[in-house]
Amino acid sequence: MKSKLKKILKKPFVRNVIIMATGTAAAQGISLLLLPLITRLYGPEAYGLMGVFMAVVMIVTPIAALTYPIAIVLPKQDEIAKALIRLSLYITLGISGITLFILLLFKQPIVQLFQIEDIAPYLFLIPIVILFAGLFQVMDQWLVRTKQFGTTAKVTFLHALIVQGSKVGVGLFHPMASVLITLSALGTGIRIILLALFTKGTDIKSFFDINKNHEQVSLKAVAKTHRDFPLYRAPQTLIDAISQNLPILMLTSFFGPASAGFYTIGRTVLSVPVQLIGNSVGDVFYPRISEAGNNGENLTKLIKKATIALASVGIIPFGIVIIFGPWLFSFVFGEGWATAGEYARWIALWIFFMFINGPSIKAIPVLSLQAYQLKYSIITIIIRTTALAIGYFIFSSDLVAIALFGISGAVRTFTLTLIIIHKSKKLY
């Protein structure tokens, strides 16, 4: 048994997952340790306002570079990957500038349309966040391509320490929603600085040096070759981001900022296993399955093994939240957060299946299923909107709305996993 365990631990895939998970575990440990202090300092309403701002931000930032950074891992030649980096950064600059222009002209109508008056003073942070997001996506995917998982793990820990520690430190003297919002907005910028300090062999300036290599890859040709990302992946990512953050915006509109705060804290806690293990596995699994696709290996077997492994790990933490949610949240975060535990019970159903769905999602670019994922995301946003609307208009209950949201999410996500596994079999 010992020798078998040692053999497993020596495998590059397992070793890289452990490196990523260790850094993420340390970061999540810091976040969880400080979260009870943060919730007691700021309260549900302030936390809810931060959640609303971040919901708006998380809708636009995933498409900061039209998802071209995701393609950086795929090419065999580094020059093509570097061309994708340059293309991604140019697009990010353009989208950030367009966003600023739109806000300058139409800020007030946008605020009124989406009923986000409470965060209106912070909307001009969004172009800056978009700029940060595009640069981070590029650097992050280059680290995945070059398998610098140790750097990613180190930065993840330091980022959590700085941002979460700042929320507590400033909150002791000024526990306002503005503090949470500003620190959350600047968080990606802090991560970029840390990546720049610790990344090896990656000089971003070299990607723009047209004289460095006489055989420069045409950005137009690269954009055309990977056009399925902006055509299919970007709309899918945008729709998915809207549907992921829709509950916060709708809960705020229907039931007030405190309700959004309960959802935000529940989602934050339940995302810990996803960040700790799911994303670590996904980041290592993506280049592995990309290589497997290029080499003609059995992708179905790879996806199944990773999915089953995640399911066996995730059943315990998510099961505990489903059974003891209200008591746990009240004990850890304070009596005012018991409702968040009720929310968490239902959210846990969905997050569990999202947790085990990671390998399937990472396989989508390799299987060229972007168009299919776009259709799935459109269906998803319709179902989520309907579930929350039924809870409000028919039952007038935030708990019913969240219950319907969680159950429908679990069914949808599990179905997608089965479909991707089935489609991967058609390659053989």
C-alpha positions as a printed Julia matrix, in Angstrom:
428×3 Matrix{Float64}:
   0.0    0.0     0.0
   2.86   2.37    0.9
   4.71   1.68   -2.34
   1.53   2.18   -4.35
   0.9    5.53   -2.64
   4.49   6.63   -3.32
   4.08   5.65   -6.97
   0.91   7.74   -7.24
   2.53  10.74   -5.55
   5.46  10.62   -7.96
   3.2   11.12  -10.98
   3.61  14.66  -12.4
  -0.17  15.22  -12.57
  -0.71  14.3    -8.9
   2.37  16.25   -7.79
   1.22  19.37   -9.63
  -2.28  19.07   -8.17
  -0.77  18.87   -4.68
   1.34  21.98   -5.34
  -1.69  23.94   -6.55
  -3.91  22.62   -3.76
  -1.33  23.49   -1.1
  -1.15  27.12   -2.15
  -4.9   27.35   -2.5
  -5.4   25.62    0.86
  -3.16  28.17    2.56
  -5.05  31.01    0.86
  -8.43  29.56    1.78
  -7.19  28.97    5.32
  -6.35  32.67    5.65
  -9.71  33.67    4.13
 -11.71  31.35    6.38
  -9.77  32.4     9.45
 -10.47  36.08    8.82
 -14.0   35.71    7.42
 -15.73  35.51   10.84
 -14.02  38.8    11.77
 -15.03  40.39    8.46
 -18.69  39.34    8.81
 -18.85  40.68   12.36
 -17.19  43.97   11.4
 -19.28  44.78    8.33
 -22.61  42.92    8.63
 -24.96  41.41    6.0
 -25.94  44.68    4.29
 -22.38  45.91    3.67
 -21.37  42.42    2.56
 -24.39  42.39    0.26
 -23.39  45.69   -1.38
 -19.92  44.32   -2.0
 -21.57  41.24   -3.48
 -23.67  43.4    -5.84
 -20.58  45.3    -7.05
 -18.61  42.1    -7.56
 -21.58  40.55   -9.35
 -21.49  43.4   -11.88
 -17.7   43.11  -12.18
 -17.77  39.32  -12.59
 -20.2   39.65  -15.47
 -17.82  41.75  -17.6
 -14.32  40.65  -16.55
 -14.42  37.03  -17.86
 -14.65  38.41  -21.41
 -12.02  41.14  -20.89
 -10.0   39.58  -23.73
 -12.89  37.74  -25.46
 -11.59  34.48  -23.88
  -8.54  34.34  -26.19
  -6.27  33.76  -23.12
  -7.84  30.32  -22.66
  -6.32  29.33  -26.01
  -2.76  30.15  -24.83
  -2.35  26.61  -23.46
  -3.35  24.87  -26.71
  -0.71  25.63  -29.43
   2.37  23.42  -29.75
   4.61  26.39  -30.67
   5.41  29.05  -28.07
   5.42  31.77  -30.74
   1.73  31.18  -31.45
   1.0   31.26  -27.71
   2.88  34.57  -27.43
   0.91  35.96  -30.36
  -2.27  35.03  -28.49
  -0.92  36.93  -25.49
  -0.35  40.08  -27.56
  -3.78  39.74  -29.17
  -5.44  39.29  -25.76
  -3.77  42.37  -24.3
  -4.73  44.57  -27.25
  -8.35  43.42  -26.97
  -8.33  44.06  -23.22
  -7.15  47.65  -23.74
  -9.91  48.18  -26.29
 -12.7   46.74  -24.14
 -11.54  48.7   -21.09
 -11.58  51.93  -23.11
 -15.01  51.2   -24.59
 -16.4   50.47  -21.11
 -15.07  53.78  -19.78
 -16.62  55.63  -22.74
 -20.02  53.94  -22.18
 -19.98  54.82  -18.46
 -19.11  58.45  -19.2
 -22.1   58.73  -21.53
 -24.7   56.38  -20.03
 -23.87  55.83  -16.35
 -27.18  57.12  -14.98
 -29.46  55.2   -17.39
 -27.47  52.02  -16.61
 -27.89  52.57  -12.86
 -31.62  53.08  -13.22
 -32.09  50.15  -15.6
 -30.39  47.62  -13.32
 -31.44  49.27  -10.03
 -27.87  49.5    -8.69
 -28.05  52.97   -7.14
 -26.21  51.8    -4.02
 -23.02  51.04   -5.96
 -23.26  53.86   -8.52
 -20.26  55.79   -7.07
 -17.98  52.8    -7.71
 -18.89  52.03  -11.32
 -15.86  53.88  -12.71
 -13.66  51.25  -11.07
 -14.98  48.73  -13.62
 -12.71  49.77  -16.58
  -9.7   49.44  -14.27
 -10.87  46.02  -13.1
 -11.33  44.91  -16.74
  -7.76  45.98  -17.51
  -6.48  44.05  -14.49
  -8.59  41.01  -15.39
  -7.29  40.74  -18.97
  -3.68  41.02  -17.86
  -4.2   38.46  -15.09
  -5.87  35.97  -17.45
  -2.91  36.19  -19.82
  -0.32  35.74  -17.08
  -2.28  32.95  -15.42
  -2.69  30.93  -18.62
   0.99  31.37  -19.49
   1.87  29.93  -16.09
  -0.46  27.0   -16.78
   1.16  26.48  -20.2
   4.67  26.57  -18.77
   3.53  24.52  -15.75
   4.76  27.04  -13.18
   2.25  25.76  -10.64
   4.48  26.62   -7.7
   4.4   30.3    -8.65
   0.62  30.26   -8.94
   0.31  28.59   -5.52
   2.63  31.11   -3.85
   0.82  34.11   -5.37
  -2.6   32.72   -4.43
  -1.57  32.57   -0.78
   0.05  36.03   -0.65
  -2.91  37.6    -2.45
  -5.37  36.22    0.1
  -3.17  37.35    2.98
  -2.91  40.93    1.68
  -6.52  41.45    0.54
  -8.33  39.68    3.39
  -5.93  41.1     5.98
  -6.59  44.6     4.63
 -10.35  44.11    4.98
  -9.9   43.3     8.66
  -7.27  45.98    9.32
  -9.18  48.82    7.68
 -12.51  47.49    8.96
 -11.41  47.92   12.55
 -11.46  51.69   11.98
 -13.8   52.13    9.01
 -16.23  49.17    8.65
 -18.06  50.47    5.57
 -19.18  48.8     2.34
 -16.88  51.17    0.43
 -13.85  49.46    1.99
 -14.98  46.0     0.9
 -15.79  47.23   -2.6
 -12.52  49.09   -3.15
 -10.33  46.27   -1.87
 -12.23  43.73   -3.95
 -11.81  45.89   -7.06
  -8.06  46.3    -6.53
  -7.51  42.66   -5.62
  -6.69  41.51   -9.16
  -4.18  44.33   -9.53
  -2.41  43.13   -6.39
  -2.31  39.61   -7.8
  -0.76  40.87  -11.06
   2.02  42.64   -9.15
   2.74  39.44   -7.22
   2.79  37.37  -10.42
   5.2   39.83  -12.02
   7.49  39.5    -9.02
   7.55  35.7    -8.89
   7.07  34.5   -12.48
  10.14  32.97  -14.11
  11.14  33.33  -17.74
   8.2   35.48  -18.75
   8.9   39.04  -19.84
   5.61  40.52  -21.05
   7.52  43.22  -22.99
   9.11  40.53  -25.17
   5.68  39.62  -26.55
   5.5   43.07  -28.17
   9.1   43.17  -29.49
   8.54  42.69  -33.23
  12.29  42.72  -33.91
  13.05  39.91  -31.51
  11.93  37.2   -33.93
  11.98  37.67  -37.71
   9.32  35.0   -38.09
   6.6   36.87  -36.24
   3.22  35.17  -36.19
   0.41  37.22  -37.7
  -2.09  38.32  -35.07
  -4.79  38.31  -37.72
  -4.01  34.69  -38.61
  -3.94  33.66  -34.95
  -7.23  35.43  -34.28
  -8.81  33.65  -37.25
  -7.44  30.23  -36.28
  -8.85  30.55  -32.76
 -12.02  32.41  -33.75
 -14.22  29.82  -32.04
 -13.21  31.41  -28.72
 -14.7   34.89  -29.37
 -17.51  33.46  -31.49
 -18.66  30.74  -29.09
 -16.66  30.73  -25.86
 -16.93  34.49  -25.18
 -20.75  34.66  -25.56
 -21.04  31.46  -23.54
 -18.77  32.85  -20.84
 -20.73  36.12  -20.75
 -24.05  34.31  -20.48
 -22.64  31.97  -17.84
 -21.27  34.95  -15.87
 -24.65  36.66  -16.02
 -26.42  33.53  -14.83
 -23.81  32.92  -12.08
 -24.22  36.44  -10.7
 -27.9   36.85  -11.47
 -29.02  35.6    -8.03
 -27.22  38.47   -6.26
 -28.72  41.13   -8.52
 -32.2   39.61   -8.39
 -32.1   38.98   -4.63
 -31.07  42.6    -4.07
 -33.89  43.83   -6.27
 -36.5   41.45   -4.78
 -35.49  41.16   -1.11
 -32.82  43.83   -0.39
 -29.01  43.96    0.12
 -29.05  41.77    3.26
 -30.47  38.87    1.24
 -27.67  39.34   -1.28
 -25.24  39.3     1.64
 -26.58  35.94    2.86
 -26.21  34.48   -0.62
 -22.72  35.95   -1.06
 -21.35  34.55    2.19
 -22.93  31.15    1.52
 -21.47  31.03   -1.96
 -18.07  32.19   -0.65
 -17.86  29.41    1.93
 -19.07  26.73   -0.46
 -16.54  27.85   -3.07
 -13.69  26.82   -0.75
 -13.58  23.16   -1.91
 -13.93  24.36   -5.51
 -11.0   26.76   -5.13
  -8.96  24.37   -2.99
  -9.29  21.18   -4.99
 -11.54  21.67   -8.02
  -9.61  24.55   -9.58
  -6.27  22.99   -8.7
  -7.25  19.78  -10.47
  -8.68  21.79  -13.36
  -5.55  23.91  -13.87
  -3.37  20.8   -13.99
  -5.95  18.76  -15.94
  -6.26  21.31  -18.77
  -2.7   21.03  -20.17
  -2.82  17.27  -19.5
  -5.98  16.7   -21.53
  -4.73  19.12  -24.19
  -1.61  16.98  -24.59
  -3.76  13.83  -24.55
  -5.93  15.26  -27.33
  -2.86  16.08  -29.43
  -1.48  12.56  -28.85
  -4.74  10.72  -29.57
  -5.19   9.3   -26.05
  -8.47   8.12  -24.53
 -10.04  11.36  -23.26
 -13.15   9.66  -21.89
 -11.09   7.65  -19.44
  -9.23  10.76  -18.26
 -12.46  12.74  -17.71
 -14.17   9.88  -15.86
 -11.26   9.24  -13.5
 -10.94  12.91  -12.56
 -14.72  13.3   -12.1
 -15.07  10.24   -9.85
 -12.08  11.32   -7.76
 -13.58  14.76   -7.19
 -16.98  13.27   -6.29
 -15.42  11.05   -3.61
 -13.66  14.07   -2.09
 -16.54  16.54   -2.3
 -19.34  14.45   -0.82
 -18.17  15.01    2.78
 -17.82  18.82    3.01
 -20.92  19.54    0.94
 -22.91  16.89    2.84
 -22.0   18.52    6.16
 -23.29  21.91    4.95
 -26.54  20.37    3.72
 -27.18  18.75    7.13
 -25.81  21.37    9.56
 -25.81  24.59    7.48
 -27.85  26.99    9.67
 -26.14  25.95   12.92
 -22.65  26.15   11.37
 -23.13  29.62    9.89
 -24.67  30.98   13.07
 -21.83  29.6    15.17
 -18.97  30.69   12.9
 -20.15  34.02   11.53
 -22.53  35.23   14.24
 -26.25  34.91   15.02
 -27.21  37.32   12.25
 -25.96  34.88    9.6
 -28.19  31.85   10.33
 -30.27  32.58    7.21
 -27.09  32.3     5.15
 -26.83  28.71    6.41
 -30.34  28.0     5.11
 -29.31  29.4     1.74
 -26.12  27.33    1.82
 -28.04  24.06    2.19
 -29.59  24.5    -1.24
 -26.6   26.15   -2.89
 -24.47  23.17   -1.78
 -26.48  20.84   -4.02
 -25.55  22.87   -7.08
 -21.94  23.61   -6.06
 -21.23  19.92   -5.44
 -22.06  19.03   -9.03
 -20.19  22.1   -10.26
 -17.22  20.86   -8.2
 -17.14  17.48   -9.96
 -17.89  19.08  -13.33
 -14.46  20.76  -13.57
 -12.7   18.14  -15.74
 -15.61  18.14  -18.2
 -15.51  21.93  -18.5
 -11.73  21.88  -19.09
 -12.25  19.28  -21.84
 -14.63  21.5   -23.82
 -11.96  23.42  -25.84
 -10.09  20.17  -26.55
 -13.32  18.52  -27.77
 -14.27  21.67  -29.76
 -17.62  21.91  -27.97
 -17.71  25.7   -27.56
 -20.82  26.03  -29.73
 -22.61  23.39  -27.67
 -21.6   25.05  -24.41
 -23.02  28.35  -25.68
 -26.43  26.73  -26.25
 -26.28  25.13  -22.8
 -25.5   28.49  -21.17
 -28.48  30.13  -22.83
 -30.75  27.42  -21.42
 -29.06  27.83  -18.02
 -29.78  31.54  -17.69
 -33.43  30.98  -18.64
 -33.84  28.26  -15.99
 -32.08  30.29  -13.28
 -34.13  33.41  -13.97
 -37.34  31.38  -13.93
 -36.44  29.65  -10.63
 -35.74  32.93   -8.83
 -38.77  34.65  -10.34
 -41.09  31.81   -9.22
 -39.74  32.1    -5.68
 -40.48  35.82   -5.6
 -43.68  36.25   -7.62
 -45.48  33.03   -6.66
 -44.15  32.16   -3.19
 -42.84  35.59   -2.03
 -40.01  33.71   -0.31
 -36.27  34.12   -0.67
 -35.71  30.59    0.69
 -38.0   29.03   -1.92
 -36.24  31.04   -4.62
 -32.83  29.78   -3.48
 -34.11  26.19   -3.12
 -35.43  26.17   -6.69
 -32.2   27.77   -7.87
 -30.02  25.15   -6.14
 -32.03  22.1    -7.25
 -32.24  23.22  -10.88
 -28.5   23.97  -10.85
 -27.65  20.5    -9.59
 -29.73  18.81  -12.28
 -28.34  20.97  -15.07
 -24.69  20.62  -14.09
 -24.86  16.85  -13.66
 -26.57  16.53  -17.04
 -23.8   18.56  -18.71
 -21.14  16.28  -17.2
 -22.85  13.19  -18.62
 -23.24  14.8   -22.04
 -19.56  15.81  -22.3
 -18.41  12.32  -21.26
 -20.74  10.84  -23.9
 -19.45  13.18  -26.62
 -15.83  12.4   -25.78
 -16.51   8.74  -26.64
 -17.3    9.68  -30.26
 -13.62  10.42  -30.88
 -12.81   6.7   -30.77
